[in-house]
Amino acid sequence: MDSHSALCAAIADRIANSPNQRITFATYMDMALYHPDYGYYSTQAVNIGKRGDFFTSVHLGPDFGELLAEQFVQMWEILGQPVPFSLVEMGAGQGHLALDILNYLKLRYPNFFAALQYIIVEKSPILRQEQQQRLQEFTVQIQSSLEEILSNSIVGCFFSNELVDALPVHQFILEQGQLREIYVTLQQESIVNSQELSTPPLLTSPRPPIPPTSFTEITAEPSTPKLAEYFDLVGIQFPENVYPEGYRSEVNLAALDWLSVVADRLQRGYVLTIDYGYPASRYYNPRRSQGTLQCYWHHQRHNNPYINIGRQDITAHVDFTALERWGERCGLAKVGLTQQELFLMALGLGDRIAALSYTNQPISDLLRRRDALRQLLDPFGLGGFSILAQSKGLKETETFQLLKGFTVPELAPTSI
């Protein structure tokens, strides 16, 4: 397999120097994705898009960003048109979404554009460099951490698109009715011949044996009581007569830490989180017995994080119940939770689809654009993403004003 040898060595060294010669899966995932020299987002993050490892709503054209911009304009108006209005994009990727938003606001909403302070928080050095190059015509602050933003300083909106799914997760397993954590350690012998796993396994196949990359899994007591506390937070219990032996899944403690910092930095305004995921009752359904962990490598999706180490993306679905309830503890009130297809329709995507019938574009361009817009609405794809809005510090009169993206949209037209 095409693993990064220096990264594997760094992970092995971390294991060898850890108590009991093991690390949590969260530590392993953090190193695989975010190691400053060898991690996926430090070396391979440019491989995002239709020709890379995966693509997002942003890569289907400017519509996603432009419709998001419509929502940001309304937020500004609800808050009384503050100057500045800070728009903080967390995990901005290659900067495409920021460019779409800024170009649209400059053209259509010059007053809001003049009041706007656009901030990007991006951990990856290679992506920060690409963002600076792509956004050089605009005044954008690009920072490496939320820690660089002062407490209680932001009036505006923090938003993210497919960020939380890439935060490192702990993995657990139920053994004899007990919650056990999955750790990564060094294996003594090769389990399979590497040639047997030349093709990444599909998600529908059984969990594959770990190839000879020197890593294997063991189970032990949870590394922190926060894992059990997490399930108290989201209201999940694991009765033995309901959950099968060997049931495994994930817990995203990093998402709670992230949301705590965001809430601390926000003085007044909104948090908008866009990602794929479920409420806790669906996430921890007994029938989803192998969790939601997924890996993306050259547009192939599989569930083996121990191959292509440092060369592939690793993600897990988002538990939106956890974000809602932890947000409440941090002073964030739930504004709404909806699906991306409904959110974009409420903001005008249906009008854009209908307008295609009256354009004079070549038929090939027309069909290509229609396909892109339809993909944004696909309930089994990008349209099925969840969008959570939370608020802090709003006046009573401001809380009564519904965000347009969370209103009931008109049905999509059936014609071109």
RAWO-V83939 format. One record per run of one state. SS is the DSSP state (hx for helix, st for strand, lp for the rest). FROM is the first residue (numbers start at 1). TO is the last residue. If there is no record, write none. Layout:
ss: <SS/SS>
from: <FROM/FROM>
to: <TO/TO>
This chain:
ss: <lp/hx/lp/hx/st/hx/lp/hx/lp/st/lp/st/lp/hx/lp/hx/lp/st/lp/hx/lp/hx/st/lp/hx/lp/st/lp/hx/lp/st/lp/hx/lp/st/lp/st/lp/hx/lp/st/lp/hx/lp/st/lp/hx/st/lp/st/lp/hx/lp/st/lp/st/lp/st/lp/st/hx/lp/st/hx/lp/hx/lp/hx/lp/hx/lp/st/lp/hx/lp/hx/lp>
from: <1/5/17/19/22/25/35/40/44/48/49/54/55/57/61/63/79/85/91/96/109/110/116/122/125/135/140/144/146/149/154/162/164/167/170/176/178/187/194/198/215/221/226/235/248/252/253/266/276/277/279/280/284/294/298/300/303/313/316/318/320/330/333/340/347/349/359/363/378/382/385/386/393/396/400/404/407>
to: <4/16/18/21/24/34/39/43/47/48/53/54/56/60/62/78/84/90/95/108/109/115/121/124/134/139/143/145/148/153/161/163/166/169/175/177/186/193/197/214/220/225/234/247/251/252/265/275/276/278/279/283/293/297/299/302/312/315/317/319/329/332/339/346/348/358/362/377/381/384/385/392/395/399/403/406/416>
